[in-house]
Amino acid sequence: MDTVRPTLVSDLLRGATTLLTEAGIASPEADALELLAHAWSIDRASLSRRRLFDEPVPESVSTRFAELCDQRRRRIPLQHLTGIAHFRHLQLQVGPGVFVPRPETELLAGAVLSELSELAETDSTTENDKARRPFVIDLCSGSGAISLSVATEFDCVDVLGVERESAALEWSLKNLEQCRLGESTVEFISGDATTITKARPDLCGRADIVVTNPPYVPDSAVPRDPEVAEHDPAAALYGGDSGLEIPGLIISQAEQLLRSGGLFLMEHSEEQGEGARELLEATASLRHAATFQDYTGRDRYTVARREA
């Protein structure tokens, strides 16, 4: 009597990788691994062991995996299928209604942390009875990726995230619940980053750092990838005719929010570095604008410091 050979890990991954490759997925094998781990309710380390020994896969897992791969083939974002976006050391909950954080934005968060470290060094050289707690404002805070990374990686910082879209704000609040902040604090509030100083004049002149990953895609430039064009919220993507209209309004707000000597950091597209610097230099007090590159050597974010 013939026995049916069980479906092995290698069988599933081989078929899924082919399927996702044909669908134009940029990282088909990596996505297949993430989806199989999710379908099996195990972590990637456990999946690696089962892959090494090419273990049989339960039928229920195979069925769920096939469903997930079909959805991914139709270009539903991987993060929407697993419910998780990896950002620096965090696992953020994401889904419909919130912008999925990108790896390059990790550099923006890292730049904020570097500035906080410099502030701490400066404070340590002055004679203060009580160390001053730095204050960071994250405009267009979305899933909370930058705010929560800063607060969990730096001790004794106060972070305020400002987000206009209610769905995105709900995701950030969920992520806040699962983070251990230690001596730091994070608050997420509903607010428009282009007019926040009118609603909260008490914030003016208080921030040591203002950081933003604003909508900066030109209105006519529909993103190439369906995952972005069809699933990221439009409010998090489009920044006006040139893409820099909304960032320009945010720059005006940041200038009012920053204390003298405070630092402003803004993400933008690879084509917008020069335009971002021009907007900053046109302000009354933001100076020394400089653009920094991402992992691929493309312009990705620009910083400037508020002078007296």
CORNORMO-V704408 format. One line per field, one symbol per residue. phi: phi as a letter, one per 20 degrees, with the letter a starting at -180 (. if undefined). burial: I if it has 16 or more other C-alpha atoms within 10 Angstrom, else O. Layout:
phi: ???
burial: ???
This chain:
phi: .fdffffegfffffffffgfffenffcffffffffffffelceffffffffgelffdggfffffffffffffgemfggfffemccebleedeebrgocfffdgffgffffffffffffffffffedecfcffefcdddemflfngfgffffedcfmddcdddceeffffffffffffeeeemeecccdceaefebffffcffefmdefbccbdefcfggeefgfeggefdcffgfededogendffgfffgfffgfffffnfddccfaffedgffffffffeffceclfbdcdefendgcbccbdeef
burial: OOOOOOOIIIOIIOOIIOIIOOOOIOOIIOIIIIIIIIIIOOOOOOIOOIIOOOOIIOOOIIOIIIOIIIOIIOIIIIIIIIOIIIIIOIOIIIIIIIIIIOOIIIIIIIIIIOOIOOOOOOOOOOOOOOOOOIIIIIIIIIIIIIIIIIIIIIIIIIIIIIIIIOIIIIIIIOIIOOIOIOOIIIIIIIIIIIOIIOOOOOIIOIIIIIIIIIIIIIOOOOOOOOIIOOIIIIIIIIIIOIIIIIIIOIIIIIIIIIIIIIIIIIIIIOOIIOOIIOIIOOOOIIIOIIIIOIOOOOIIIIIIIIIO
